[in-house]
Amino acid sequence: MILATSAAAIGLFFAGSAYASASTIVTVKSGDTVWGISQQYNTSVNAIENANNLSNANVITVGQQLSLIHI
């Protein structure tokens, strides 16, 4: 019983950690592309477009902050 309780507690800990890091803010640097950012942060171009209301993901500017939702 103690082992099952410990396993459940550990599972909740990791689930909470994953949820806490599910969203990230990235500041665009020179040379960044939406595709490159998507690869670096394990998300998709579409997810970045949707989270930031981007109509054209090819147009991002240095200093722009993007919300990322990890998939």
C-alpha positions as CSV (number, residue, x, y, z in Angstrom):
1,M,0.0,0.0,0.0
2,I,2.8,2.4,0.8
3,L,4.5,1.7,-2.5
4,A,1.3,2.4,-4.4
5,T,0.7,5.7,-2.5
6,S,4.3,6.8,-3.2
7,A,4.0,6.0,-6.9
8,A,0.8,8.0,-7.0
9,A,2.4,10.9,-5.3
10,I,5.4,10.8,-7.6
11,G,3.0,10.7,-10.6
12,L,1.2,13.8,-9.4
13,F,4.5,15.6,-8.8
14,F,5.6,15.0,-12.4
15,A,2.1,15.8,-13.8
16,G,2.2,19.1,-11.9
17,S,5.7,19.8,-13.2
18,A,4.7,19.1,-16.8
19,Y,1.7,21.4,-16.4
20,A,3.8,24.2,-14.9
21,S,6.1,24.2,-17.9
22,A,3.3,23.8,-20.5
23,S,3.5,27.4,-21.5
24,T,6.6,29.5,-22.2
25,I,7.3,33.0,-23.3
26,V,10.1,33.4,-25.8
27,T,11.6,36.7,-26.9
28,V,12.5,36.6,-30.6
29,K,16.2,37.1,-31.3
30,S,17.9,38.0,-34.6
31,G,17.9,35.0,-36.9
32,D,15.0,33.3,-35.2
33,T,12.2,31.7,-37.3
34,V,8.9,30.4,-36.1
35,W,9.9,27.0,-37.4
36,G,13.2,27.1,-35.6
37,I,11.5,28.1,-32.3
38,S,8.9,25.3,-32.8
39,Q,11.7,22.8,-33.1
40,Q,13.6,24.1,-30.1
41,Y,10.6,24.1,-27.8
42,N,8.9,20.9,-29.1
43,T,5.8,22.6,-30.4
44,S,4.4,23.3,-33.9
45,V,4.3,26.3,-36.1
46,N,0.5,26.1,-36.1
47,A,0.4,26.1,-32.3
48,I,2.7,29.2,-32.2
49,E,0.5,30.9,-34.8
50,N,-2.7,30.2,-32.8
51,A,-1.3,31.1,-29.4
52,N,-0.1,34.5,-30.7
53,N,-2.8,35.3,-33.3
54,L,-0.2,35.4,-36.1
55,S,-1.7,35.4,-39.6
56,N,1.7,35.0,-41.3
57,A,4.2,33.0,-39.2
58,N,7.0,34.2,-41.5
59,V,6.7,37.7,-40.1
60,I,8.1,38.0,-36.6
61,T,10.4,40.7,-35.3
62,V,13.4,40.9,-33.0
63,G,12.2,41.6,-29.4
64,Q,8.7,40.3,-30.1
65,Q,7.5,38.0,-27.3
66,L,5.8,34.7,-28.3
67,S,3.7,32.5,-26.1
68,L,4.5,28.8,-26.7
69,I,2.3,25.9,-25.8
70,H,4.1,22.7,-25.7
71,I,2.5,19.7,-27.4
